[in-house]
């Protein structure tokens, strides 16, 4: 197996060791803690020691230290098949085209869980490292790498690349550089959910200021991004959520993000604002639930509107009103970000999207989803609860909590 953009090789090693200079034995982990954002990675450390930056070469056992990752060797329930393990990793890239990356944060998405279960279209070779999204910092770049340097923040360019690890390495083109002046959590969750929201709002209907969009699952990470991006683009949103004990707090939270209306599914069935013409009919519906929830969305759409399905939380088929298909010419479409990213892997549109979304984060337009951070070691409850409803936020692995070599 390979590292990014495929899967990090379980036979390769990925982290920096202690550096010994005569009697000087200084932990690079301690250096990072003391000099973070000032002198980053091996290049800064070598500069302190007056040594040239070494880019490539053989790796000896004295140049290894231990990192940590979550690995699965078979498909099944994530809490049962995932194993937390330490592994040795080298001081320098194994190829002049590679970069060494220290992972900082990595979210747990439903697609990650489905991949481990063996129920997702992307099926990595086993054994494999879990996770498909995250934020890392370049520790060292190979001698042939020109567009990345130690200290740069990066996110994975490929799909399901194995991000639940403290360290990884791979070809430089397998990473996308991202600005460093945004919150770490926002950067670590930028690639999947906000990108899905961005593409669905942009690619299916030519929306203009004051157009209306309706969505179910509005409290999901994608739903929160839809609300914020739509507001930024001067669009209006009707947002449907499931009833729950803290529904008033949830409505308030989504309204603070920019939602025009937030309704439970029961409330929406009785809601007459659209049916009686007091609000314009939406031109775009976004469905991540399916079943009767999708049917209700389809009933309120305008002529030639589009309903885009990107998830199926109810595990029920998407059903739509027959009258809408016949008399309104409603179109039913699907969207999968992994396919879009693969099709645009070598184009400028992907970089433009990431740049625009990062700019929204910088300007406070787009905020990170409600979340809980956990360590890699404490993975079991988090992976078990990711597919459950009413979990109170997205789980995100914080690799800065991990200790390597006692540091």
C-alpha positions in Angstrom: 0.0 0.0 0.0 1.0 3.6 -0.4 0.5 6.8 1.6 -1.5 9.8 0.3 -3.4 9.9 -2.0 -4.2 6.2 -1.5 -3.8 4.9 2.0 -0.9 5.5 4.4 1.3 2.4 4.1 1.3 0.4 7.3 4.8 -0.7 6.4 6.1 2.8 6.0 7.0 5.1 8.9 6.1 8.7 9.2 7.3 10.8 12.1 10.4 12.8 13.3 12.7 11.2 15.9 14.8 12.8 18.6 17.7 14.6 17.1 21.1 14.0 18.7 24.0 16.4 18.3 26.9 15.1 20.4 25.5 15.4 24.0 22.5 17.4 22.8 19.4 15.2 22.7 16.4 17.3 22.2 12.9 16.1 21.6 11.3 17.6 18.5 8.0 17.2 20.2 9.1 19.6 22.9 10.4 21.9 20.3 7.0 22.0 18.7 5.3 22.7 22.0 7.7 25.6 22.7 8.2 27.1 19.2 4.9 26.3 17.5 4.0 28.9 14.8 7.5 30.4 15.2 10.0 27.8 13.9 8.0 24.8 12.5 9.2 21.3 11.8 12.7 20.1 10.9 13.8 23.0 8.8 13.4 25.4 11.8 15.2 23.0 14.1 18.1 22.4 11.7 18.4 26.2 11.4 18.7 26.4 15.2 21.5 23.8 15.2 23.2 25.3 12.2 22.7 22.2 10.2 21.6 21.9 6.5 18.1 20.6 5.9 18.3 16.9 4.9 15.6 16.0 2.3 16.1 12.3 1.5 18.2 9.4 2.3 18.2 6.0 4.0 16.5 5.7 7.4 18.2 3.8 10.1 16.6 2.4 13.3 18.2 5.3 15.2 16.2 7.7 13.1 12.8 6.2 14.1 10.3 7.2 16.8 6.8 6.0 17.4 3.6 7.6 16.2 0.0 6.5 16.7 -2.9 5.6 14.4 -6.2 3.7 14.1 -6.1 0.7 11.9 -8.6 -1.9 10.7 -7.6 -5.2 9.2 -11.2 -6.4 8.4 -14.6 -4.8 7.9 -17.1 -4.7 10.7 -18.3 -2.6 13.6 -15.7 0.2 14.0 -15.4 -0.1 17.7 -14.6 -3.8 17.3 -12.3 -3.8 14.2 -10.4 -0.6 14.8 -7.2 -1.0 16.7 -5.1 1.8 18.3 -1.4 1.1 17.6 2.0 2.7 17.7 4.3 2.5 14.7 7.8 3.7 13.8 8.2 6.5 11.3 11.3 8.0 9.6 13.0 11.3 10.1 12.8 12.3 6.4 10.7 11.6 3.3 11.3 8.3 1.6 11.1 9.9 -1.8 12.3 13.4 -3.0 8.7 14.0 -4.2 7.2 13.3 -0.8 6.4 15.3 2.2 6.2 14.3 5.9 3.0 15.5 7.6 2.0 15.7 11.2 -1.7 15.5 11.5 -3.4 17.9 13.9 -7.2 17.2 13.6 -9.4 14.7 11.8 -13.2 14.5 11.9 -15.3 11.3 12.1 -17.8 11.3 9.2 -20.6 8.8 8.6 -18.8 7.9 5.4 -15.7 7.0 7.4 -17.8 4.6 9.5 -19.5 3.1 6.4 -16.0 2.5 4.9 -14.9 0.6 7.9 -18.1 -1.4 7.8 -17.4 -2.3 4.2 -20.6 -0.5 3.1 -19.2 2.4 1.1 -18.3 2.7 -2.6 -14.7 3.4 -1.7 -13.0 0.2 -0.5 -9.3 0.6 0.5 -7.0 -2.3 0.6 -6.7 -3.8 4.0 -5.1 -3.3 6.5 -6.0 0.4 6.3 -5.9 3.5 8.4 -9.3 5.1 9.1 -10.5 8.5 8.2 -10.8 10.6 5.0 -10.5 14.2 6.1 -8.2 16.2 8.4 -5.7 19.0 8.8 -1.9 18.4 8.9 1.2 20.5 9.0 4.2 19.7 6.8 7.2 18.6 8.9 9.7 18.1 6.0 9.5 18.3 2.2 11.6 16.2 -0.2 14.2 17.8 -2.3 12.0 17.8 -5.4 9.0 19.5 -3.8 8.5 23.1 -4.7 5.0 24.1 -3.7 5.0 22.9 0.0 7.4 23.8 2.8 7.8 22.9 6.5 5.1 24.7 8.5 2.5 24.7 5.7 -1.0 23.6 6.6 -2.4 20.9 4.3 -5.5 18.9 3.8 -5.8 15.6 1.8 -6.5 15.9 -1.9 -7.7 12.4 -2.4 -10.6 10.4 -0.9 -10.4 8.1 2.1 -6.7 8.6 2.5 -6.4 7.5 6.1 -6.2 10.6 8.3 -6.7 9.0 11.8 -3.0 9.0 12.4 -0.5 11.3 14.1 1.9 11.3 11.1 1.8 10.3 7.5 3.8 10.9 4.3 3.0 10.9 0.6 3.6 12.7 -2.7 3.3 16.4 -2.4 0.5 16.5 -5.0 -1.6 14.4 -2.6 -2.0 17.4 -0.3 -3.6 20.8 -0.8 -2.1 23.8 0.9 -4.5 25.8 3.0 -4.2 29.2 4.7 -3.0 29.1 8.4 -5.0 32.1 9.7 -8.2 30.3 10.3 -9.3 28.1 13.2 -7.8 24.6 13.2 -11.2 22.9 13.5 -12.6 24.9 10.6 -9.6 23.9 8.4 -9.9 20.3 9.5 -13.5 20.1 8.5 -13.4 22.3 5.3 -12.9 19.6 2.7 -16.1 17.6 3.1 -19.1 19.2 4.5 -18.7 22.9 3.5 -17.5 21.7 0.1 -20.6 19.6 -0.3 -22.8 22.6 0.6 -20.9 24.9 -1.7 -21.2 22.6 -4.7 -24.9 21.9 -4.2 -25.8 25.6 -3.9 -23.7 26.4 -7.0 -23.9 23.5 -9.5 -27.6 22.5 -9.9 -29.6 25.7 -10.2 -28.5 29.2 -11.1 -29.6 30.9 -8.0 -29.7 34.7 -7.5 -30.2 37.1 -4.6 -33.4 36.5 -2.7 -34.0 33.0 -4.1 -35.1 30.4 -1.6 -33.6 27.0 -0.8 -35.2 24.4 1.4 -33.4 21.5 3.1 -33.9 18.7 5.6 -31.3 17.5 8.1 -30.5 21.2 8.5 -28.7 20.7 11.8 -26.1 18.4 10.1 -22.6 19.7 9.4 -23.6 20.1 5.7 -26.9 21.8 6.7 -25.1 24.3 8.9 -22.7 25.1 6.1 -25.6 25.5 3.7 -27.2 28.1 6.0 -24.1 30.1 6.3 -23.0 30.0 2.7 -26.6 30.8 1.5 -26.7 33.8 3.8 -23.4 35.0 2.5 -24.7 34.7 -1.1 -27.9 36.6 -0.2 -30.1 33.5 -0.4 -32.9 32.5 2.0 -33.3 29.1 3.6 -36.2 27.0 5.0 -34.7 24.4 7.3 -36.3 21.2 8.5 -35.1 19.2 11.5 -36.4 16.3 13.6 -38.2 17.1 16.8 -36.1 16.7 20.0 -36.1 17.7 23.6 -33.9 20.8 23.0 -35.6 21.9 19.9 -35.9 25.6 21.0 -32.1 25.7 21.6 -31.4 24.1 18.2 -33.7 26.5 16.4 -32.0 29.4 18.1 -28.6 28.0 17.1 -29.5 27.7 13.4 -31.1 31.1 13.3 -27.9 32.6 14.7 -26.1 31.0 11.7 -28.5 32.8 9.4 -31.5 30.5 8.9 -34.7 32.3 7.9 -37.0 29.6 9.1 -36.4 26.5 11.2 -39.2 23.9 11.5 -39.6 20.4 12.7 -40.9 17.8 10.2 -44.3 17.9 12.0 -44.5 21.7 11.9 -43.5 21.8 8.2 -46.4 19.5 7.2 -48.8 22.0 8.6 -46.9 25.1 7.5 -48.8 27.2 4.9 -46.4 30.1 4.1 -45.3 28.5 0.8 -48.5 26.8 -0.1 -50.5 29.9 0.3 -48.1 32.1 -1.5 -46.7 34.3 1.3 -43.2 33.1 0.5 -41.7 32.3 -3.0 -41.5 28.6 -3.8 -37.9 27.3 -3.4 -36.0 26.6 -6.6 -33.6 24.1 -4.9 -34.2 21.4 -2.3 -31.4 19.5 -0.5 -32.3 16.1 0.8 -30.2 14.0 3.2 -33.0 12.1 4.8 -35.2 10.4 2.2 -38.5 8.7 2.7 -41.5 10.9 3.5 -39.2 13.9 4.4 -38.1 14.0 0.8 -41.7 13.8 -0.4 -42.7 16.8 1.7 -39.7 18.8 0.2 -40.8 17.9 -3.3 -44.3 19.2 -2.8 -43.4 22.8 -2.2 -40.9 23.4 -5.1 -41.4 25.8 -8.0 -41.6 24.9 -11.6 -38.4 23.3 -13.0 -36.9 23.2 -9.5 -34.3 20.6 -8.6 -34.1 18.3 -5.5 -30.6 17.1 -4.8 -30.1 14.0 -2.6 -26.7 13.7 -0.9 -27.6 11.3 2.0 -30.2 8.8 3.2 -30.3 9.1 7.0 -33.8 7.4 7.2 -32.5 4.4 5.2 -35.7 4.7 3.2 -36.0 5.3 -0.6 -36.4 8.8 -1.9 -40.0 9.3 -2.8 -41.4 12.4 -4.6 -44.9 13.7 -5.5 -45.9 12.4 -8.9 -47.7 15.7 -9.6 -44.5 17.6 -9.2 -42.7 15.5 -11.7 -45.5 15.8 -14.3 -46.9 19.3 -13.9 -43.8 21.1 -12.5 -41.0 19.3 -14.3 -39.1 18.9 -11.1 -35.7 17.2 -11.5 -34.3 14.7 -9.0 -30.5 14.6 -8.8 -27.8 13.2 -6.6 -24.5 14.5 -5.4 -21.4 12.7 -4.1 -18.4 15.0 -3.3 -15.9 12.2 -3.6 -16.9 11.8 -7.3 -16.7 15.5 -7.9 -13.3 15.8 -6.3 -12.0 12.9 -8.4 -13.4 14.4 -11.6 -11.8 17.8 -10.8 -8.5 16.5 -9.3 -6.4 18.3 -11.9 -8.5 21.4 -12.4 -8.5 24.9 -10.9 -12.1 24.7 -9.7 -11.2 22.6 -6.7 -8.5 25.0 -5.5 -10.8 27.9 -6.1 -13.5 26.3 -4.0 -11.1 25.5 -1.1 -9.7 29.0 -1.2 -13.1 30.7 -1.2 -14.3 28.5 1.7 -11.2 29.2 3.7 -11.7 32.9 3.0 -15.2 32.6 4.4 -13.7 31.0 7.6 -11.3 33.9 7.9 -14.0 36.5 7.6 -16.2 34.7 10.1 -18.8 33.9 7.5 -18.4 30.2 7.9 -17.8 28.6 11.3 -16.9 25.1 12.3 -19.8 22.8 13.1 -20.8 22.0 16.6 -18.2 19.4 17.7 -16.6 17.4 20.4 -12.8 16.6 20.3 -11.5 13.3 21.4 -8.1 11.6 21.4 -7.3 8.6 19.1 -7.0 6.4 22.1 -10.6 7.2 23.2 -12.1 6.3 19.8 -14.6 3.6 20.7 -17.6 5.6 22.0 -17.1 8.2 19.3 -17.1 5.8 16.3 -20.1 4.0 17.8 -22.1 7.2 18.2 -21.3 8.9 14.9 -24.3 7.3 13.1 -26.7 7.8 16.0 -29.1 10.7 16.0 -29.1 13.6 18.6 -25.4 13.1 19.3 -24.9 16.8 20.0 -22.2 17.5 17.4 -19.5 16.0 15.2 -16.7 14.0 16.8 -13.2 15.2 15.9 -9.9 13.5 16.7 -7.4 15.9 18.2 -4.0 14.4 17.4 -2.2 17.0 19.5 -3.4 15.1 22.5 -1.3 12.1 21.5 2.1 11.4 23.1 5.0 10.0 21.1 8.1 8.6 22.8 7.0 9.9 26.1 7.0 13.5 24.9 
